[in-house]
Amino acid sequence: MREDVMEAADAPARPDLKAIVGALLLAHGRALTAERIREALIRAAEASGQDPPHFSTAQIAEAVSEVRSALEAAAVGIEVVEVAHGWRMQTRGDCGRWVRALLVKAERPRLSRPALETLAIIAYRQPCTRAEIEAVRGVSVDHVLRSLLEMELIRIAGRSRLPGRPLFFATTPKFLEHFGLRSLEELPAAAELRRRDSEADGWHPPAPGEKVEAQERKAEDEQ
Amino acid sequence: MSARGEYRVRLEVFEGPLDLLLYLIRKNEVDIYDIPIEEITRQYMEYLDLMRMLDLNIAGEFLVMAATLMVIKSRMLLPPEERDEDEEEEDPRWELVRQLLEYKKFKEAAGYLEQREAQQENVFTPEEPGTLPPPDPSLSLAGVNIFDLITVFNKALKRLPREDLREVFGETFTVADKLEELVQLTAKRRRLSLSSLFDRMRSRVEMVCTFLALLELMRVKQVRAIQERPFGEILIEGVA
């Protein structure tokens, strides 16, 4: 792997993968997946007319973990955590109150209880329809869904085959990031709260490349 | 706020009937598997009336649930042998209990998410925080729910001598005045207990105006309510 990186002898000395990955994590800010890192490496090589490098996910993960250990060893108040199927560089939680004191507008809006409950139902039962969510909450969730969509914490994940072809909702990577979750598997009591047996009836995974049209989405919103 | 000081608030309540039922079950410390339907129904109706009196915008589902509770109540009144000749009929409460239990599980899951969210408030990333638009226009009362507030309000109301609610004895209380008063009382992050706020009042109209002013201030996040333990004292605190 090292040789791979050092190969381009004529090019100006290239920093090693650990340094590149560290820079990408800092610059990106949000959770970064191995795939996105690989894309960036390939694009950078192409831009400078070099052959695209081949890095395996394991090599990239290894580089990230080197960055993580380096930060940990340096104890400089910054860490790399695993979140949303990727990694994120962030300030350490135990330094939070000083950062908050520095950033005046650091008070982030918190989600309301109805929004959290709706998210919880979607997270465990996804993909699920509005009617399914309302059956659990016992009250309309129309406006909550709209604002969760707007916040990009949920997305429309196709349509049910049930009469009226209601929309299916699912959580987004941003949902995982917002709550600092590595993956949905991290949610507690998953087995108990997941979909009960045959409720997946009528669900078909979106065909490859199938996107729910923005128009459709809007039309549903207006209903 | 109009120049005349008429301030019309119609606050949206996004909690539903199941929230109210779970609240009453916890408050009365009764067993969810053996809900005293008659008492819970009575209290449910009382809260419903209070919410109407406050002109809160509540979901139609509250009325549907009221009807459901009535049906269950009447079926419970029949001696078991007369309920149905077929085999053992299930407890008329069961469907409701099942629904409550399921909802409760998701409320707990929501509590877990809430905790995670609070933890995330301590970490910062290079990306500017606050990319999330404010959640929704509902009352997000952090730890205190609308029913907790109504309970305090109800207690205060009950202390008052009887009087006709619809009559206004030339009293000059308005929500607008109460808004201002509350802003002053809680200025500079001062705290005061909600019950002591009502204790000083001698009129229902004044209480209603104060309560609505409080909800409005909470909605626009000028004031927040704090309750350190479940069903404990509620403190209100100015945010600015």
Contacts between the chains, C-beta under 8 A, distances in Angstrom:
chain1	res1	chain2	res2	distance
A	26	B	126	5.9
A	27	B	126	7.2
A	28	B	126	7.8
A	28	B	127	7.7
A	29	B	125	4.6
A	29	B	126	4.1
A	29	B	127	3.0
A	30	B	125	6.6
A	30	B	127	5.5
A	81	B	123	8.0
A	88	B	125	6.1
A	89	B	125	6.8
A	89	B	126	7.1
A	90	B	123	4.4
A	90	B	124	6.3
A	90	B	125	4.7
A	91	B	123	5.7
A	91	B	124	4.5
A	91	B	125	7.7
A	92	B	123	7.3
A	93	B	119	6.6
A	93	B	122	4.1
A	93	B	123	5.3
A	94	B	122	7.7
A	95	B	122	8.0
A	96	B	121	7.0
A	96	B	122	3.0
A	96	B	123	6.5
A	96	B	124	7.5
A	97	B	122	7.5
A	99	B	124	5.0
A	100	B	121	8.0
A	103	B	124	7.3
A	103	B	129	7.6
A	105	B	130	6.5
A	106	B	124	7.4
A	106	B	129	6.3
A	108	B	121	6.1
A	108	B	129	5.5
A	108	B	130	5.9
A	108	B	132	6.9
A	109	B	130	7.6
A	109	B	132	6.0
A	109	B	133	7.7
A	109	B	134	4.7
A	109	B	135	5.7
A	110	B	114	7.8
A	110	B	117	6.2
A	110	B	118	7.7
A	110	B	135	7.3
A	110	B	140	6.5
A	110	B	142	6.7
A	111	B	113	7.8
A	111	B	114	7.6
A	111	B	117	6.4
A	111	B	135	5.0
A	111	B	140	7.4
A	112	B	14	7.1
A	112	B	135	5.2
A	112	B	136	5.9
A	112	B	138	5.1
A	112	B	139	7.6
A	112	B	140	3.6
A	113	B	15	7.5
A	113	B	110	6.6
A	113	B	114	7.8
A	113	B	140	7.0
A	113	B	141	8.0
A	113	B	145	7.0
A	114	B	14	4.4
A	114	B	15	7.1
A	114	B	136	7.5
A	114	B	138	6.1
A	115	B	135	5.2
A	115	B	136	6.2
A	115	B	140	8.0
A	116	B	110	4.0
A	116	B	111	7.9
A	116	B	113	5.1
A	116	B	114	5.5
A	116	B	117	7.7
A	117	B	106	5.8
A	117	B	107	6.1
A	117	B	110	4.3
A	119	B	110	7.3
A	119	B	113	6.3
A	120	B	106	5.1
A	120	B	107	8.0
A	120	B	109	3.9
A	120	B	110	4.4
A	120	B	112	7.8
A	120	B	113	5.8
A	121	B	106	5.4
A	123	B	109	7.5
A	123	B	113	7.8
A	124	B	106	7.5
A	124	B	109	6.7
A	136	B	102	6.0
A	136	B	103	5.7
A	136	B	106	5.8
A	137	B	16	6.0
A	137	B	18	6.9
A	137	B	103	6.6
A	137	B	106	7.7
A	138	B	16	4.6
A	138	B	17	5.6
A	138	B	18	3.9
A	138	B	19	7.9
A	138	B	61	6.0
A	138	B	65	7.3
A	138	B	99	7.0
A	138	B	103	6.6
A	139	B	14	7.3
A	139	B	15	7.4
A	139	B	16	2.8
A	139	B	17	7.0
A	139	B	18	7.4
A	139	B	19	7.9
A	139	B	59	5.0
A	139	B	61	5.1
A	140	B	59	6.1
A	140	B	61	7.3
A	143	B	14	7.9
A	143	B	136	6.2
A	144	B	14	7.3
A	144	B	136	6.3
A	147	B	133	7.6
A	147	B	135	6.1
A	147	B	136	4.5
A	150	B	133	6.3
A	151	B	132	5.3
A	151	B	133	6.3
A	151	B	135	7.4
A	178	B	117	6.9
A	178	B	120	6.8
A	178	B	132	7.5
A	179	B	113	5.7
A	179	B	116	4.1
A	179	B	117	5.9
A	179	B	120	6.5
A	180	B	116	5.8
A	180	B	119	6.5
A	180	B	120	4.9
A	180	B	123	7.3
A	181	B	116	6.9
A	187	B	109	7.0
A	187	B	112	7.4
A	188	B	109	7.3
A	188	B	112	5.8
A	189	B	105	7.3
A	189	B	108	7.9
A	189	B	109	7.1
A	192	B	105	6.8
A	193	B	105	5.8
A	193	B	106	6.9
A	193	B	109	6.1
